[in-house]
Amino acid sequence: MNNNLIKLSADPIVLQRADPWVYKHTDGYYYFTASVPEYDRIEVRRSTTLAGLQDAEPSVAWRKYETGPLSANIWAPEIHYIDNKWYIYFAAAKSAETDNGLFDHRMFVLENESANPLEGIWVERGQVRTRFESFALDATMFRHRDVLYYVWAQKDPNIKGNSNLYISEMANPWTLKGDQAMISTPEYPWEVIGYLVNEGPAVIKRNGRIFISYSASATDYNYCMGLLTADENADLLDPASWTKSPEPVFRTNEAVGLYGPGHNSFTVDENGQDVLIYHARDYKEIEGDPLYDPNRHARAQAFGWKPDGTPDFGLPK
């Protein structure tokens, strides 16, 4: 582990940025986006080092509308490079109000043809339609054996709780096709504290397996990460292909004062070491709704692999 990463694991890489997403591109830059505290815009910044992201100048890719389905609570953007174009996946709502405890988010896509996504025009590709017209958010995507897959969190009107995790093939970067399979629902005690939540999926492929990390429970100190695992040769659209860890794989570490770690992404540092990007707070007690507390900071922490080939995230530090 290099000394730069030891520092990164102790200090936030970007302050007041929840749901952090880092993508290391072939041009040598790390591209960063996340939920901003105002929930009113999508920013992208880049740096040739992870540590440099804090001071990198953010570029506003898109701003919310005054009214309509894209006018409130712009959450959890992710930036991806697919077939020579940039895409941002994000969630937006028509109101900041809730109905029976649920927001009204849907999932949307932006596209940019520029080589540098801090330049050019971001075009709205519209809503990603799923089989339910319901609360949906936190989409990610990955490519496996030349197939694009979309993974997201959504409310099934027929299942108790806030959100489950789903997977589908993609016809293109903004359209799903074929079956949409539910691969996880909140069931363990650590997934149902405050709210019944599975959200924030992120994918890493290693050791002949595909791993999907995700976050569970309310967004206070109970927030934590779980892990789904499938064999790389399995039918990824078959829920039976996925095994869920019975315990959290990353959770609050009171000893060092880091609370509610989650909504992660994966990257590597400048030396190729695997890095977990996540958000956490540095205090436990929150005044008011945790969603409107701005101090979830983006962090980077190196991680390794257990002898059985699964990731070893340890504890926040």
N, C-alpha and C positions, 0 to 999 in steps of 0.2 A: 504494500500500500504506500502511495507516495505522500510526502508531507503536505502537499497542496490539498489532497483529499481529507487528511486528518483535520485540517482547518475547516474544510467545507462541512464536515460532519458536525462541527461544533457551532458554526454560525450559519444563519440563513443565507441563501444565495440571492434571494430577492425578498425584500420586506413587503408585507401586506399583499401577498398574492396567494390566493387559495386555489386549489385544484390545478397544481402546476403541471405543465407539459413541456418537456424538452425533447427536441428532435435534432440529432446530429446528422448533418447532411454531407454529401460527398464533396462539397466545396470547402469543407474544413470548419464551417460555422456550426455553433449550437444555436438553434432557434427556440425561443421561449415564448409561451403564451400562458395565460391563467385568468381566473376570475379577478376583476378589479373590484375594490370595495364598493364602488358606486353602482356596480352591475349595469353599466350603461353603454359599454363599448368593448371592442376587442382590440387588444394591443399585441404587437409582435416586436420582439427585440432579438438581437443576435450578438454573439461574441465568439471568438476563437477559443475561449476558455470558459469553463463553468463559473469560475470565480468572477470573470468579467461581466457576467450577465447583470449583476446588481447595478453597475454604472452605465450599462449600455443604453443608448437613447431609444425609448419605445416609439414605434410607429403605429398610429391608429389605423387599423385595417377597415373598421366598420363601426358605425354608431347605431344605436337603437332608434326606432321610429317613435313618434309622439303618441300614436295610437295604433291599435291593431295587434296581431299575434306576435309581432316583433318589437314590442314596446316596453317590456319590463323584465327585470331579473335575467340579464344576459349571463349565462353560467357556463363554466367549464369548457372553454374552447380548446381544441386540439389542432395542431397543424401537421399535415402529412404531405408527402411528395409522391404522387401517383401518376405514372405514365407521362412524365415530363410536365406536369402541372402541379401547382400547390392547391391544397384544399384545407379549409378550416371547418371542422365540425363543432357545433355549439347548440345550446338550448336557449330558448326564449319563451316568454309568456306574454299574454295580453293584459295581465294585471298582476300586481304584487300581492293581491289578496288571495286567501285560500278558501277552499270549499271543502268542508269536513276534514280539514287538516292537510289537504292536498293543494299544491300549486297547479297551474294549468300549462305547464311547459310542453313544448313540442321540439323536435330536433330539426336543424337546418344546416345547409351547406353553402360555403363560399368557395369560389374558384378564382385562381390567378395564374395567368400564363407566363408571367415574368420569371426570369431566372432567379432574381432576387425578390422574395415575397414582401420585402419592405418597400418595393416599388410597384408600379403598374396598377391595374384596376382589379379590385375584388368584385366579382360578379355573383349575384345571388342565384343559386341553383335550386332554391326552394326547400320545402319540407320533405324530410325523409318519411315516406308513408309506411306504416306498419299495419298489421291486421287489427290493431286496436286504435281507436281515436281517443287516446287517454294520456295522462301525465307520462312524459317520456323525456329522457335526458342522458347525458354522460356517454355519448357515443364514442367508440373508438373503432379502428379498423386494422386489419393485418392481411398480408398476403401469404398463402401457404400453397405451394405446388401450383402456382399460376392461377389460383382462385382467390378473389378478394372476399374477405369475410367482414361483417359488421357485427359489433357486439355493443349492447346498450342496456339501459335500465328503464323499465316501464311498469306502470300499474296495469294489472289484469283486473278488469271490473268484477270478475268472478272469484278473485282470490283476495283474502284479507291481507291488508298491509299496504305499504307505500310503493315498493318497487321490487321487481324480480330482474334477473339477468337473462337476456335473450341473445341468440346468434342467428345470422342469416347469411346466405351468399348475396353478392351484389352483382347486378347487371352492369352498373357503372358506378362511379364514386358517389352518386346521390340517389340511386334507385336500388331497392332490394328485389330479389327474385326467389321463387321457390319457397321451401318450407322455412318457417320461423320457429325455432325451438327454444323453449325455456330450459336453461341449464342450471339455474340456482334460484332458490327462494329462501327468504329468511326463516330459519328453523331452530338454530342453536340459541341458547340464552344470550350469548354475546352479540348476536345479530338483531336482537329485538328490544334493545334498551332504548326507551323513549319513543322510537318508531321502528316498524318492521321494514328494514332497509337493506337491500343489496344494490350498490351503485358504484360508479367510478371504475369500471373495468380497465385493465391495462394488460398487454400481452407481451410475453417474452418466450422465445423458443430456444431450448437448450437440451442437450443430453437425450435426444430422441423423444422429447415431450414438448407439449405446448402448455404453458402456464398462463392462467388468467388470474391476476390479483384483483381484488375488489374491496370496497369499503362497506362497513355495516354499522348500524345503530345511529343514534342522534349525533349531531355535529359538535357535541361538547367533548369532555374528557373520555366519554365512552366510545367515541369513534375509533375504529380499529380496522385492520386489514385481514381478509381471508384469502384463500387460494384454491383455485380449481386446477385440476391437472388432467390432461388427456394424452394418450399415445399419439405420436405424429402420424401413425398409419391408420388411426381410427377414423370413423365417420364423425366429423366434428359437429354435424347437425343432429346426432343421436344423443339425447341427454344421458343415456347410459354410458357414454364414452367418457364422461366427466366425473372425477372424484373430488369431493370437497374435503379440505382439511377440517377436522372436528374442533380445532382450537384456532384462535387468531394467530397469524404469523407475524404481526407487527402491532404493538399496542402501546398505550401510555406508559411512560417511564417516569414515575414520580421522583425517583432518586436524583434525576438530573433536571427535573422540572419541564419535561416536554409532554404535552397533553393532546390527545385526540389526533394521533398521526393517521394520515390516510390520503385518499384520492391521489394516487401515485402515478408516476410514469417511470420508464426505464431508459437508461442511456449508458454510455461508457465514458470514462474520463479520458484525458489526453494520452494516457498510457494504455488504454484498452481495458482498464479495470471496470467491472460492472458497477453501476451506480443506481441507487434508488432515489428518485426525486419524489418528494412528498411535502405535504403541509402539516404544520403543528402549531399549537400555541405554547407560550412559555408561562402561562398561568392557568389555574384550574377553575377558579370562580369567575363567572361571566355575568355581567349585568344585562338583563333583557334577553332577547332572542339571540342565540349563538350565531345565526345566519347573518346578523347585522353587526357582529363584532368584527372589526377589520383586521385583527391581529393574528390571522393565520398566515404564517410566513412560509415561503418556499424553501425547502432544505434539500441537501444532497448528501447521501451517505453510501459509502462503498459497502458491497455485500459479497459474500462468497457462496459456496455450494456444499451441501452436505454429502457424505459418502453415498447416499442413496440417489444422488442426482437432483435433489430438490433444492430450491434456493434457501439460503440461511441469512435472513434479514437481521437477526439479533433484536436489539432494542434501540429506540431512538437515543442518540447521544450527541 
